[in-house]
Amino acid sequence: MTTPRYESQPREFLEMLYRTAVRAALPVHCLAAHLPSPPTHPGARTLVLGAGKAGGAMAQALEAAWPAGAALEGLVVTRYGHVPPRNPDAAPPRIELVEAAHPVPDAAGLAAAQRMLALTVGLTEHDLVICLISGGGSSLLTLPAQWAGGGVSLMDKQRINRALLASGATISEINCVRKHLSAIKGGRLAAACAPARVVTLLISDVPGDDPTVIASGPTVPDPTTCAQALQILQRYGVDVPGDLAQRLQSGALETPKPGAPGFAKSTVRLVATPQQSLVAAANAARAAGLTAYILSDEMEGESREVGRVHAALARAVAQRGQPFARPCVILSGGETTVTLRAQAPGVTSGRGGRAGEFCMGLLQSLQGQAGVYALAADTDGIDGVEDNAGAWVDPDSLVRAQHMGLNLDQFLDRNDAYEFFSRLGNLFFTGPTYTNVNDFRAILVL
């Protein structure tokens, strides 16, 4: 009898599930069906604007599917290194792609946002604007709010952004603040496009697929308030300049709200979601003869703690066959957080992202449980700001680490997942995937 692949090659099997999940979210496979028809009025423009880690691939997929001869122009910003290679025989691109920094904004993102707003000048009711929005757009599309006699500087936004990313704040909280410090997010881009028709195509990277949270909702009305943004900054101890705090307190930086006339001709279409990718992975597992369970695509919380909860579930399955019978694979997604721990003077925090931190928590709580393999990785191919997508956990990982003199608790204390799994040889590399439906986790219990 042939041994199933998931038993003989567990790592290869888990990687196949990851790549299946990513493939389901690639714009080339899922964007064309959501495209609107070109405008029919003589001389009407079709303007493409976009931002996000999937922006390059979305722009290329749109150009490939757009009717030949129909007008098309635009500008899309994506993360450095995330522009997909082009077919050298393809026609010259009509949508310009530029690159900027993520997760902390830079001058290139600022320049791209300024150019996008400039492109909206003169749009008419006969024109069509297609906005390609995906995760990462919040930092890539940066345009600090300005007011008479003052404003938010790029340096202020960078500092506040870094502080929020290190604080353990949820993505919804971070993006609430970002929207109220911006002149383009929180619905302001769509307002600038009026009276043109605006169609937003979204690839979701957030729990619940809320369009107002994805890339800080540049083309959708914002239900959050200045008061909420100020409360979030205060809750996490993030200092802001006094004039900025006063404007948040007074509501002077309020975003466009639901019902505003600027959104009358605006529609939103979800192109790819985390749940769709998890379902694709589950179907691939079942096709291989393995039972698959999807816990949720909306998991949030501290990455290490989510890892420990997954470990408790995997141990129960391995030891008692509850709540699932083994063999099986357990899948989950969402967007967890990493709170950077304060370090002693002279000691710097480690490197790594949510997937690596999850794997450290998982490994710590599995306690070397036999028959349990795991892969956690970001679907954009980059875990945090490093070059790996995530990390592997094998039944012998903890013992091997101990034999190598690697103290897992110490690495956890300094949020140093990259170094820990690098020394262990358990880092998972893919390079940029050109999409982004956030965290992917698969635990195989044999």
C-alpha positions in Angstrom: 0.0 0.0 0.0 1.4 3.4 -1.0 2.1 5.8 1.9 0.1 9.0 1.5 2.2 12.1 0.6 1.1 13.9 3.7 2.7 11.1 5.8 5.8 10.5 3.7 6.5 14.2 2.8 4.7 16.3 5.4 6.6 19.5 4.7 6.1 19.3 1.0 2.4 18.6 1.6 2.0 21.7 3.8 3.8 23.8 1.3 1.5 22.5 -1.4 -1.5 23.7 0.7 0.1 27.2 1.2 0.8 27.6 -2.5 -2.7 26.5 -3.3 -4.1 29.1 -1.0 -1.9 31.8 -2.6 -2.8 30.7 -6.1 -6.5 31.2 -5.3 -5.8 34.8 -4.5 -3.6 35.7 -7.5 -5.2 38.5 -9.5 -4.5 36.7 -12.8 -7.0 34.0 -11.7 -9.7 36.1 -9.9 -9.7 39.7 -11.1 -11.1 39.7 -14.6 -14.6 38.5 -13.6 -15.0 41.6 -11.5 -14.1 44.2 -14.0 -16.7 46.8 -15.1 -17.3 47.6 -18.7 -15.5 50.5 -20.2 -17.3 53.8 -20.4 -19.2 54.4 -23.7 -19.3 58.2 -23.8 -17.0 59.6 -26.5 -13.7 60.8 -25.0 -14.4 59.3 -21.6 -11.4 58.3 -19.5 -10.8 55.1 -17.6 -8.4 56.0 -14.9 -6.8 53.2 -12.8 -5.5 54.1 -9.3 -4.2 51.6 -6.7 -2.1 50.7 -3.8 -1.1 47.5 -2.0 1.3 44.6 -2.1 -0.9 43.0 -4.8 -1.1 46.2 -6.8 1.4 45.3 -9.4 -0.2 41.9 -10.2 -3.7 43.5 -10.1 -2.6 46.2 -12.6 -1.1 43.6 -15.0 -4.2 41.3 -14.7 -6.5 44.3 -15.5 -4.4 45.3 -18.5 -4.5 41.7 -19.9 -8.3 41.5 -19.5 -9.2 45.1 -20.6 -10.9 45.2 -24.1 -8.4 45.9 -26.9 -8.6 49.5 -28.0 -10.5 50.8 -25.0 -8.9 53.8 -23.2 -6.8 53.0 -20.1 -4.3 55.0 -18.0 -3.3 55.1 -14.4 -0.9 54.9 -11.5 -0.5 52.1 -8.9 2.0 51.9 -6.0 3.2 48.6 -4.5 5.9 47.6 -2.1 9.6 47.6 -3.1 10.3 44.3 -4.9 6.7 43.4 -5.5 6.3 44.3 -9.2 5.8 41.0 -11.0 8.1 40.3 -14.0 6.5 41.2 -17.3 6.3 39.2 -20.5 9.0 40.8 -22.7 6.7 40.3 -25.7 3.7 42.1 -24.0 2.6 45.5 -25.2 4.0 48.5 -23.2 2.1 49.0 -20.0 -0.5 51.7 -19.8 -0.7 51.7 -16.0 2.4 53.0 -14.4 3.8 51.0 -11.5 5.9 52.7 -8.8 7.3 51.3 -5.6 7.4 52.6 -2.0 8.1 51.4 1.6 6.1 49.1 3.8 5.2 48.9 6.7 6.6 52.4 7.5 5.8 55.0 4.8 8.5 56.9 2.9 8.9 59.8 0.5 8.2 57.6 -2.5 4.8 56.7 -1.2 4.1 60.4 -0.5 5.0 61.3 -4.0 2.8 58.6 -5.4 -0.2 59.7 -3.4 0.3 63.3 -4.5 0.4 62.2 -8.1 -2.8 60.2 -7.7 -4.8 63.1 -6.4 -3.4 65.2 -9.2 -4.7 62.6 -11.8 -8.3 63.0 -10.4 -8.4 66.7 -11.3 -10.9 67.3 -14.2 -12.7 63.9 -14.0 -16.3 64.1 -15.3 -19.5 62.2 -14.7 -18.7 60.2 -17.9 -15.4 58.9 -16.6 -14.6 55.6 -14.9 -12.1 55.2 -12.1 -11.0 51.7 -11.2 -9.3 51.5 -7.8 -7.1 48.4 -7.1 -6.7 48.1 -3.4 -5.0 45.4 -1.4 -3.2 45.0 2.0 -0.2 47.2 2.6 -1.9 50.2 0.9 -2.1 52.1 4.2 1.7 52.7 4.3 2.2 52.7 0.5 -0.4 55.5 -0.1 0.7 58.1 2.4 -0.4 61.7 2.3 -0.2 63.4 5.7 -3.1 65.8 6.6 -2.4 69.5 6.3 -4.1 72.6 7.6 -3.6 76.3 7.6 -0.4 77.0 9.5 0.5 73.4 10.1 0.1 69.8 9.4 1.3 66.2 10.0 4.8 65.7 8.7 6.0 62.5 7.1 8.4 62.1 10.0 5.4 62.3 12.4 3.5 59.7 10.5 6.6 57.4 10.4 7.1 57.7 14.1 3.4 57.2 15.0 3.2 54.3 12.6 6.3 52.5 14.1 4.9 53.0 17.6 1.5 51.6 16.8 3.1 48.6 15.0 5.2 47.8 18.1 2.3 48.4 20.5 0.2 45.3 19.8 -2.7 47.4 18.4 -5.0 45.6 16.0 -5.1 46.4 12.3 -8.5 48.0 12.7 -7.1 50.3 15.5 -4.0 51.2 13.5 -6.0 52.0 10.4 -8.4 54.1 12.3 -5.5 56.4 13.3 -4.0 56.3 9.8 -7.3 57.4 8.2 -7.6 60.5 10.5 -4.0 61.6 9.9 -4.3 61.3 6.1 -5.5 63.5 3.2 -6.2 60.5 0.9 -7.3 57.5 3.0 -10.7 57.1 4.8 -12.7 57.7 1.7 -10.9 60.9 0.6 -9.6 59.3 -2.6 -13.2 58.5 -3.8 -14.3 62.0 -2.8 -11.6 63.4 -5.0 -12.8 61.3 -7.9 -16.3 62.6 -7.9 -18.4 63.0 -10.1 -16.8 60.1 -11.9 -18.0 56.5 -11.4 -15.7 54.7 -9.0 -15.3 50.9 -8.9 -13.1 49.5 -6.2 -11.6 46.0 -6.6 -10.4 44.7 -3.2 -8.1 41.9 -2.2 -8.8 41.5 1.5 -6.1 41.0 4.1 -8.1 41.9 7.2 -10.4 39.9 9.5 -14.0 40.2 8.4 -13.1 41.6 5.0 -14.2 45.1 6.0 -13.6 47.5 3.1 -13.2 50.4 5.5 -10.2 48.7 7.1 -8.5 47.2 4.0 -5.6 49.7 3.2 -7.4 52.2 5.4 -10.4 52.4 3.0 -9.3 55.2 0.6 -12.4 54.8 -1.5 -15.1 53.9 1.0 -16.9 56.0 3.7 -15.4 55.8 7.1 -17.5 55.0 10.2 -14.8 55.7 12.7 -14.2 59.1 14.3 -11.4 61.5 15.3 -12.3 60.8 18.9 -11.7 57.0 18.5 -8.4 57.7 16.8 -7.3 59.9 19.7 -8.5 57.2 22.2 -6.4 54.6 20.4 -3.3 56.8 20.5 -3.8 57.4 24.2 -4.5 53.7 25.0 -1.2 52.7 23.5 0.8 55.6 24.9 1.7 57.0 21.5 2.8 60.7 21.7 1.5 63.1 19.1 2.2 66.8 18.6 -0.1 69.1 20.6 -1.7 70.7 17.5 -2.5 67.3 16.0 -4.1 66.2 19.3 -6.2 69.3 19.4 -7.5 68.8 15.9 -8.4 65.2 16.6 -10.1 66.3 19.8 -12.1 69.0 17.9 -13.0 66.7 15.0 -11.3 69.0 12.5 -9.7 65.9 10.8 -12.9 64.0 10.4 -13.2 61.6 7.5 -16.1 61.4 5.0 -19.0 59.4 6.4 -21.6 57.0 5.0 -24.2 58.8 3.1 -21.9 61.5 1.9 -22.7 62.6 -1.7 -19.2 61.8 -2.9 -19.9 58.1 -2.7 -23.2 58.1 -4.7 -21.5 56.5 -7.7 -19.0 54.3 -5.9 -19.2 50.5 -5.7 -17.0 47.9 -4.1 -16.2 44.4 -5.2 -14.2 41.8 -3.3 -11.9 40.0 -5.7 -10.1 37.6 -3.2 -10.5 36.9 0.5 -8.7 34.9 3.1 -11.6 32.5 3.4 -11.5 31.7 -0.3 -7.9 30.8 0.0 -8.4 28.6 3.1 -11.2 26.8 1.3 -8.9 26.2 -1.7 -6.3 24.7 0.6 -8.9 22.6 2.4 -10.2 21.2 -0.9 -6.6 20.3 -1.9 -6.1 18.4 1.3 -9.4 16.5 0.9 -8.4 15.7 -2.7 -5.3 14.1 -1.3 -7.4 11.9 1.0 -7.0 13.9 4.2 -9.7 15.4 6.4 -9.4 19.2 6.6 -10.8 21.7 9.1 -11.0 25.5 8.8 -11.0 27.1 12.3 -11.5 30.7 11.1 -10.2 33.2 8.7 -10.6 36.0 11.3 -8.2 35.1 14.1 -6.6 38.0 15.9 -4.6 38.4 19.2 -1.0 38.1 20.2 0.7 35.8 17.8 2.5 33.7 20.4 -0.8 33.2 22.3 -2.7 32.2 19.2 0.2 29.7 18.6 -0.3 28.3 22.1 -4.1 27.8 21.5 -3.4 26.0 18.3 -0.9 23.8 20.1 -3.5 22.8 22.7 -5.9 21.8 20.0 -3.2 19.9 18.1 -2.2 18.0 21.2 -5.8 17.1 22.0 -6.2 15.7 18.5 -2.9 13.8 18.7 -3.5 12.3 22.1 -7.3 11.8 22.4 -8.7 12.2 18.9 -10.7 15.2 20.1 -12.3 17.3 18.7 -11.1 16.0 15.4 -10.0 12.5 14.5 -6.5 12.1 13.1 -5.0 12.2 10.6 -6.2 15.7 9.7 -5.0 19.2 8.8 -6.2 22.2 10.8 -6.2 25.5 8.8 -6.6 29.1 10.0 -6.1 32.7 8.9 -6.5 36.2 10.1 -4.1 38.9 11.3 -2.4 38.4 14.6 -0.2 41.0 16.3 3.3 41.1 17.9 3.9 43.4 20.8 7.6 44.2 21.0 8.8 43.5 24.5 10.9 46.2 26.3 14.6 45.2 26.4 17.3 45.8 28.9 19.6 48.8 28.1 21.9 48.0 25.2 19.8 45.0 24.2 17.9 45.3 20.9 14.7 43.5 20.0 15.0 40.6 17.6 13.8 40.2 14.1 10.7 38.4 12.8 7.0 38.8 12.1 3.7 37.3 13.1 4.2 33.9 11.5 7.5 33.3 13.2 6.2 34.5 16.6 3.2 32.2 16.1 5.5 29.3 15.4 7.6 30.0 18.6 4.4 30.0 20.7 3.2 26.8 19.0 6.6 25.0 19.4 6.8 26.0 23.1 3.4 24.6 23.9 3.5 21.5 21.7 6.3 20.2 24.0 7.6 18.0 21.2 4.3 16.3 20.5 4.9 13.4 18.1 3.1 13.4 14.7 2.5 17.2 14.6 3.9 19.3 11.7 3.1 22.9 11.0 3.7 25.8 8.6 2.8 29.4 9.3 3.5 32.0 6.6 2.3 35.3 5.3 0.5 35.0 1.9 2.5 38.0 0.5 5.7 36.0 1.0 7.2 38.3 3.6 6.9 37.8 7.3 7.2 41.3 8.8 10.1 43.0 7.2 12.4 40.0 6.7 13.0 37.9 3.6 11.2 34.8 4.8 7.5 34.0 4.4 7.3 32.1 7.7 8.6 29.1 9.4 8.2 25.3 9.9 7.5 23.4 13.1 8.4 19.6 13.1 8.0 17.1 15.9 11.8 17.2 16.6 12.2 21.0 16.3 12.2 21.6 20.1 14.7 18.8 20.8 17.0 19.9 18.0 16.9 23.5 19.3 17.8 22.2 22.8 20.7 20.2 21.4 22.0 23.3 19.6 21.8 25.3 22.8 19.0 27.5 21.6 16.8 28.7 24.5 13.3 29.2 23.0 12.1 31.3 26.0 15.0 33.8 25.5 14.2 34.1 21.8 10.5 34.7 22.6 11.5 37.3 25.2 13.2 39.4 22.5 10.8 38.7 19.7 13.6 37.0 17.7 11.8 34.4 15.6 13.9 35.0 12.5 17.2 34.2 14.3 15.8 31.2 16.1 14.3 29.5 13.1 17.3 30.5 10.9 19.7 28.7 13.2 17.3 25.7 13.3 17.1 25.6 9.5 13.3 26.0 9.7 12.7 29.3 7.9 10.3 29.1 4.9 11.2 31.2 1.8 9.0 32.0 -1.2 9.9 35.5 -2.3 7.1 38.0 -3.1 3.9 36.2 -4.1 2.2 39.3 -5.7 -0.9 38.9 -3.6 -1.9 39.3 0.0 -4.7 37.6 2.0 -2.7 37.7 5.2 -1.8 34.9 7.6 -1.9 31.3 6.6 -1.5 28.5 9.1 -1.7 24.7 8.6 -1.1 22.1 11.3 -0.9 18.5 10.2 -1.7 15.9 12.9 -0.8 12.3 11.9 
